[in-house]
Amino acid sequence: MLRSKPALRRMIVGEEWSSSSYATTPAGIEMADCIFYEQGFWVPCDEIVKFVKPLVVLLRVADGDKPAMGYIYEAMDRAKEAIRFVYGVDESKYGPIWEIIDRRWHH
């Protein structure tokens, strides 16, 4: 979604969108407002990408050809530290994510 943000904005101001019947419906107007103005949509999208990215790296390590457990443990530590880095010192933000990771890791 974040990579598509500029293209979505170009689409909304384009002739094809403006002349479509959907552009004037309540749902179409709400979608256009969301794409252009809604920080309540884009800010969480950015935040999600920032903390999911280290987990994807971890999954790639775990999915590799016969990964050694030491590499997986190291990748887990790096993923958690990367998530903590996203939120700085605010444990109230990264703490719940760490709890979910730890709960899944230990079960």
Kinemage of the C-alpha trace (Angstrom):
@kinemage 1
@onewidth
@group {chain A} dominant
@subgroup {mainchain}
@vectorlist {calphas} color= white
{ca met a 1} P 0.000 0.000 0.000
{ca leu a 2} L 2.738 2.441 0.909
{ca arg a 3} L 4.553 1.858 -2.371
{ca ser a 4} L 1.265 2.389 -4.203
{ca lys a 5} L 0.404 5.638 -2.425
{ca pro a 6} L 1.712 7.978 -5.194
{ca ala a 7} L 0.023 5.898 -7.907
{ca leu a 8} L -3.251 5.849 -5.963
{ca arg a 9} L -3.134 9.608 -5.616
{ca arg a 10} L -2.471 10.018 -9.346
{ca met a 11} L -5.377 7.691 -10.074
{ca ile a 12} L -7.786 9.756 -7.973
{ca val a 13} L -6.968 12.985 -9.810
{ca gly a 14} L -7.031 11.298 -13.230
{ca glu a 15} L -9.677 11.815 -15.876
{ca glu a 16} L -10.828 8.209 -15.822
{ca trp a 17} L -11.590 8.348 -12.090
{ca ser a 18} L -13.209 11.772 -12.255
{ca ser a 19} L -15.565 10.653 -15.001
{ca ser a 20} L -16.497 7.353 -13.342
{ca ser a 21} L -19.814 6.952 -11.589
{ca tyr a 22} L -18.038 5.548 -8.527
{ca ala a 23} L -16.187 8.831 -7.922
{ca thr a 24} L -19.388 10.550 -6.781
{ca thr a 25} L -20.709 7.774 -4.539
{ca pro a 26} L -20.276 8.073 -0.776
{ca ala a 27} L -17.838 5.132 -0.798
{ca gly a 28} L -15.828 6.658 -3.650
{ca ile a 29} L -15.628 10.035 -1.942
{ca glu a 30} L -14.611 8.377 1.337
{ca met a 31} L -11.909 6.363 -0.433
{ca ala a 32} L -10.525 9.461 -2.185
{ca asp a 33} L -10.448 11.346 1.124
{ca cys a 34} L -8.641 8.434 2.747
{ca ile a 35} L -6.004 8.298 0.011
{ca phe a 36} L -5.346 12.036 0.089
{ca tyr a 37} L -5.940 13.161 3.632
{ca glu a 38} L -6.362 10.314 6.085
{ca gln a 39} L -3.264 10.102 8.239
{ca gly a 40} L -5.188 7.652 10.405
{ca phe a 41} L -4.801 5.223 7.502
{ca trp a 42} L -1.288 5.934 6.207
{ca val a 43} L 0.524 6.334 9.527
{ca pro a 44} L -0.512 2.882 10.807
{ca cys a 45} L 0.375 1.372 7.399
{ca asp a 46} L 3.867 2.785 7.759
{ca glu a 47} L 4.123 1.525 11.335
{ca ile a 48} L 3.012 -1.977 10.355
{ca val a 49} L 5.645 -2.170 7.625
{ca lys a 50} L 8.346 -1.076 10.053
{ca phe a 51} L 7.698 -3.855 12.549
{ca val a 52} L 6.738 -6.605 10.106
{ca lys a 53} L 9.856 -6.194 7.966
{ca pro a 54} L 12.234 -7.695 10.612
{ca leu a 55} L 9.829 -10.601 11.068
{ca val a 56} L 9.885 -11.319 7.334
{ca val a 57} L 13.688 -11.413 7.462
{ca leu a 58} L 13.413 -13.878 10.358
{ca leu a 59} L 11.011 -16.074 8.382
{ca arg a 60} L 13.413 -16.120 5.446
{ca val a 61} L 16.209 -17.316 7.738
{ca ala a 62} L 13.963 -19.989 9.241
{ca asp a 63} L 12.771 -21.081 5.792
{ca gly a 64} L 16.293 -21.489 4.442
{ca asp a 65} L 17.923 -24.814 3.674
{ca lys a 66} L 18.384 -26.531 7.036
{ca pro a 67} L 19.011 -23.394 9.120
{ca ala a 68} L 20.949 -23.961 12.320
{ca met a 69} L 19.066 -23.075 15.490
{ca gly a 70} L 21.820 -20.630 16.428
{ca tyr a 71} L 21.074 -18.596 13.302
{ca ile a 72} L 17.367 -18.638 14.057
{ca tyr a 73} L 17.923 -17.494 17.654
{ca glu a 74} L 20.198 -14.703 16.413
{ca ala a 75} L 17.652 -13.687 13.769
{ca met a 76} L 14.924 -13.603 16.435
{ca asp a 77} L 17.012 -11.336 18.646
{ca arg a 78} L 17.758 -9.047 15.687
{ca ala a 79} L 14.076 -8.914 14.722
{ca lys a 80} L 13.053 -7.946 18.254
{ca glu a 81} L 15.772 -5.302 18.475
{ca ala a 82} L 14.735 -3.885 15.092
{ca ile a 83} L 11.144 -3.644 16.323
{ca arg a 84} L 12.304 -1.931 19.511
{ca phe a 85} L 14.334 0.508 17.407
{ca val a 86} L 11.172 1.507 15.506
{ca tyr a 87} L 9.540 2.630 18.753
{ca gly a 88} L 12.587 3.948 20.561
{ca val a 89} L 12.335 3.806 24.322
{ca asp a 90} L 8.536 3.556 24.382
{ca glu a 91} L 8.096 0.034 25.742
{ca ser a 92} L 4.328 0.491 25.816
{ca lys a 93} L 4.427 0.322 21.999
{ca tyr a 94} L 6.932 -2.454 21.321
{ca gly a 95} L 6.188 -4.448 24.488
{ca pro a 96} L 2.897 -5.944 23.259
{ca ile a 97} L 4.557 -6.978 19.990
{ca trp a 98} L 7.404 -8.630 21.901
{ca glu a 99} L 4.860 -10.435 24.086
{ca ile a 100} L 3.145 -11.884 21.021
{ca ile a 101} L 6.489 -12.970 19.577
{ca asp a 102} L 7.612 -14.529 22.867
{ca arg a 103} L 4.284 -16.311 23.339
{ca arg a 104} L 4.512 -17.843 19.848
{ca trp a 105} L 8.232 -18.585 20.244
{ca his a 106} L 7.756 -20.545 23.462
{ca his a 107} L 4.704 -22.566 22.340
